[in-house]
Amino acid sequence: MNRTRLAAAATLAALLTTLAPQAPALADGAASTRNIILGGAAATLLIINHNRKVHERYAEDARRQAATAQQRDDAWAAYRSEKVAYDHEATVASELKREVAYQHRVIQDQRHQLSMAKTGQSADFARQSVAHVNAGGKSQQVAVVSYGWGSL
């Protein structure tokens, strides 16, 4: 309760001091010039501080844009690096497929030569045999020729 009375008294005293008559201000040339100079200095200081803050904001925006550009460039560099690595891996896989195909052909040729050697036939000569075909109720002989590619 004492605080509210004290606050009310302080408010009333402040109101009465503003309503009290004051002495008129004396304006001479020196005071006027001084006030103009101080006002100009204060305005200059405010403008300088404002410009400093604006330039700091611009510099921060430029730093953020540079960081974003750096991240974008890093991402593109990483992408290009991965693409080059993938291309190299694809080339290696292609070469490996060719090598496997070549080895498969060599193995097939060796198997064929081995089977020809076991049957006593030479790979240089074609084998010819006769097959009986039943065409329209009539049995006909047909020549079958094998060049070592298996039986037909």
N, C-alpha and C positions, 0 to 999 in steps of 0.2 A: 504494500500500500504506500509505503514511503517513496518507493521508486516512481510510482505513477504520479504522485504529487510533485516530486522533484522534476520529472520530465515535463509536466504541465507548467511548472514555474519557469523552467528554462525556455520553453516555447513562447510563453508570454513575454519574457524579458527580451528575446530576440525580436519579437514582433514590435515591441515598443521602441527598440533602438532603431529599427528601420523607419519608423514613423516620425522620429524626432527630427526637428529641423537641422540642416547641416549648413556649414559655412560655404559660401560660393567659392568655386575653384578659380584661382588666379591664373590666367593664361598670359605668359609673356613669350617673347620670341625664342628664348633659349630653351625653355621647357617644351615648346611645340616642336622645335627642330630635333631635340633629344628624343621625343616620343616618336617622331617620324623615322628617325634612324633606328631606334630600338624595334619599332614595328617592322621595318624593312629587314632588319637582321633576323627577327623571329620568323618572318615569312620565308626568307632565304633558307634558314635552318630547316623549316618544315618541308620546303620543296626538296632540299638536298636529302633529307631522311626519306621522304616519299620515293624519290628517284632511286635511292639505294635499295629500298625494299622491292621496288618494281624490278630493278636489275637483278637482285638476288632471286626473285621468282622466275625471271627469264632464264637465269643461269641454271636453276634447279630443273626447269622444264627441258632445257637443252641437255642436261646430264641424264635425265630420264629417257629422252629420245635417243641419246647416244647409247645408253645401256640397252634399250630395246633393239636398236639397230645391231648392236654387238651380239645380242642373243639370237636375232634373226640370222645374222651372218654365221654365227656358230652352228645354228641348226642347218643352214644350207651346206656349210662345210662338212658337217657330220653326214648329211644325206649324200653328198657327193662321194665322200670317203666310203660309205657303206655301198653305194652303187658300184664304185670301182672294185671293191672287194667282192661283191656279188658277181660282177662280170668275170673277174679272175677265177672264182669258184666255178662258174658256168663253163669257162674254157677248160678248166681242169677236168670237169665231169665229162665234157665232150671228148676230150683226148682219151680219157679212161674208157669211154664207151667204144671208141674206135679201136683201142688196144685190145679190149675184150673181144670185139668182133673178129679182129685179126687172129687172135689166139684160138678162137672157136673154129675159124676156117682151117687153121693149121691142124688142130686136133681132128677135125672131120676128115681132112685129107689123109692124115696118118692112120686113122681108123679104117678108112677105105683101102689104103695100101696094105694094111695088116690083114684085112678080110680077103683081099685078092691073093695075098701070099699064102694064106691058110687054105684056100680053095684050089690053089695051084694055077690060077689064072693070072695072066699078065695084065697090067693096067693099060698096056699099049694096044692090045687087041680087043676088038668088040666081041662079045659073046652072042651067039645066035642060037635060038632054039625054035622049036615049032610048037604052036599052040593049036588046039582044036576048038573051033568056034561053031556053035550050033546056030545057024541062021536059017530061019524059015523051015525048020525040020530037016535041013540038010547039014551035014557035018562038013566043014571046010577046014583046010590047014592054012594057018596064017603064020608068017615068019615074025618072030619077036627078036628085036635086037637090043642089047644092053650095052651101054657105054660106061658102065661103072657107076651109074647114078641110082642104082637099086633096081628092083624088078618092077615092071609095069603091069 
